[in-house]
């Protein structure tokens, strides 16, 4: 059974790589199943074993990515503890950014206009919902302000990621963590001690 699971994972990874290759060359509406299966190096029957059509493929990949992005993005960095030092907070932020960094090529594919979906804004909306849930558990006073704050956090984080991937792709995770800390310190009441 474990061997079969490994084969399925390998096949799905091959499909994802082929899909990314196709999207880098053509708009989604112009892609054919033949384009996809050639890039994926699989036959049509294998493709149809996993997906009904190219729309099912795209939607499944987008939804899986959105789910993973929201599930694994730890937003605890919004509330550093009073004992948090700058170094500890920075290390925590780096751990949060690493999975995003490892998937940046895939995120670039999903954010491409060739995909003919606005996945970037979908991610920003999902992230805002997560921020809102976090804010509401801490502050029930002003729902409109909480909505605004959640949207601002989400937009800021997504714009930093977009800037990183498109404008400064050689920046390290550590550089981006420092930029986020600088932005948070300038725009919120986060106070971090340099040392204990």
URGITA-V815154 format. One record per pair of residues at least 4 apart in sequence whose ideal C-beta (glycine too) atoms are under 8 Angstrom apart, sorted by the first residue. I is the first residue (numbers start at 1). J is the second residue. D is the distance in whole Angstrom. If there is no record, write none. Layout:
BEGIN
{{I:J:D} {I:J:D}}
END
This chain:
BEGIN
{{1:5:7} {2:6:6} {3:7:6} {4:8:6} {5:9:6} {6:10:6} {7:11:6} {8:12:6} {9:13:6} {10:14:6} {11:15:6} {11:42:7} {11:46:7} {11:50:7} {12:16:6} {12:50:7} {13:17:6} {14:18:6} {14:40:6} {14:41:7} {14:42:7} {15:19:6} {15:40:5} {15:42:7} {15:47:7} {15:50:7} {15:57:7} {16:20:6} {16:61:7} {16:106:7} {17:21:6} {17:40:7} {18:22:6} {18:36:6} {18:37:8} {18:38:8} {18:39:4} {18:40:3} {18:41:7} {18:42:8} {19:23:6} {19:36:7} {19:39:7} {19:40:7} {19:57:7} {19:58:8} {19:61:7} {19:109:8} {20:24:6} {20:105:7} {20:106:7} {20:109:4} {21:25:7} {21:39:5} {22:26:6} {22:31:5} {22:35:6} {22:36:6} {22:39:5} {23:28:7} {23:31:8} {23:109:5} {23:112:6} {23:114:5} {23:115:6} {24:109:7} {24:112:7} {24:114:7} {25:114:8} {26:30:5} {26:31:5} {26:35:7} {26:114:7} {27:31:8} {27:113:8} {27:114:5} {27:116:6} {28:54:7} {28:58:6} {28:114:6} {28:115:6} {28:116:4} {28:117:8} {29:116:6} {31:35:5} {31:36:6} {31:54:6} {32:36:7} {32:54:8} {33:37:6} {33:44:6} {33:47:7} {33:53:7} {33:54:6} {34:38:6} {34:44:8} {35:39:6} {36:40:6} {36:47:7} {36:54:6} {36:57:7} {37:41:8} {37:42:6} {37:43:6} {37:44:6} {37:46:8} {37:47:5} {40:47:7} {42:46:4} {42:47:6} {43:47:7} {44:48:6} {45:49:6} {46:50:7} {47:51:6} {47:57:8} {48:52:7} {50:57:8} {51:56:4} {51:57:4} {51:60:7} {52:56:4} {53:57:7} {54:58:6} {55:59:6} {56:60:6} {57:61:6} {58:62:6} {58:115:7} {58:117:7} {59:63:6} {60:64:6} {61:65:6} {61:110:8} {62:66:6} {62:110:6} {62:115:8} {62:117:6} {62:119:6} {62:122:7} {63:67:6} {64:68:6} {65:69:6} {65:106:7} {65:107:8} {65:110:6} {65:119:8} {66:70:6} {66:119:8} {66:122:6} {66:123:6} {66:126:6} {67:71:6} {68:72:6} {69:73:6} {69:123:6} {69:126:7} {69:127:8} {70:126:5} {70:127:7} {70:129:8} {70:130:6} {72:99:6} {73:96:7} {73:100:8} {73:127:7} {73:130:7} {74:95:8} {74:96:5} {75:130:6} {75:131:6} {75:134:5} {76:92:7} {77:89:7} {77:92:6} {77:93:5} {77:96:6} {77:180:8} {77:184:8} {78:131:7} {78:134:6} {78:153:7} {79:134:8} {79:138:7} {80:84:4} {80:89:5} {80:190:6} {80:192:6} {83:196:8} {84:88:5} {84:89:5} {84:192:6} {84:193:8} {85:89:7} {85:192:7} {85:193:5} {85:194:7} {85:195:6} {85:196:6} {86:90:6} {86:181:7} {86:192:4} {86:193:7} {86:194:5} {86:195:8} {87:91:6} {87:195:7} {88:92:7} {89:93:6} {89:181:7} {89:192:5} {90:94:6} {90:174:8} {90:177:5} {90:178:7} {90:181:6} {91:95:7} {92:96:7} {93:97:6} {93:177:4} {93:180:6} {93:181:7} {94:98:6} {94:173:5} {94:174:6} {94:177:5} {96:100:8} {97:101:6} {97:173:5} {97:176:6} {97:177:6} {98:102:6} {98:173:6} {99:103:6} {100:104:7} {100:107:7} {100:161:7} {101:173:5} {103:107:6} {104:108:6} {104:164:8} {104:165:5} {104:169:8} {105:109:7} {106:110:7} {107:111:6} {107:161:8} {107:165:7} {108:112:7} {108:165:6} {109:115:7} {110:115:6} {110:117:8} {110:119:4} {110:120:8} {111:115:8} {111:119:6} {111:120:5} {111:162:7} {111:165:8} {115:119:7} {117:122:8} {118:122:6} {119:123:6} {120:124:6} {120:158:7} {120:162:7} {121:125:6} {122:126:6} {123:127:6} {123:158:6} {124:128:6} {124:154:5} {124:155:6} {124:158:4} {125:129:7} {125:154:8} {126:130:7} {127:131:6} {127:153:8} {127:154:4} {127:157:6} {127:158:7} {128:132:6} {128:150:5} {128:151:5} {128:153:7} {128:154:4} {128:155:8} {129:133:7} {129:150:7} {130:134:7} {131:135:6} {131:149:7} {131:150:4} {131:151:8} {131:153:5} {131:154:6} {132:136:6} {132:146:6} {132:147:6} {132:150:4} {133:137:7} {134:138:7} {135:139:6} {135:146:5} {135:149:6} {135:150:6} {136:140:6} {136:143:8} {136:146:6} {139:146:6} {141:145:8} {141:146:8} {142:146:6} {143:147:6} {144:148:6} {145:149:6} {146:150:6} {147:151:6} {148:152:6} {149:153:6} {150:154:6} {151:155:6} {152:156:6} {153:157:6} {154:158:6} {155:159:6} {156:160:6} {156:183:6} {156:187:8} {157:161:7} {157:180:8} {158:162:6} {159:163:6} {160:164:6} {160:176:7} {160:179:6} {160:180:6} {160:183:7} {161:165:6} {162:166:6} {163:167:5} {163:168:6} {164:168:6} {164:169:7} {164:171:6} {164:176:5} {165:169:6} {168:175:8} {171:175:4} {171:176:6} {172:176:7} {173:177:6} {174:178:7} {175:179:7} {176:180:6} {177:181:6} {178:182:6} {179:183:6} {180:184:6} {181:185:6} {181:192:8} {182:186:6} {183:187:6} {184:188:5} {184:190:5} {185:190:6} {185:191:8} {185:192:7}}
END
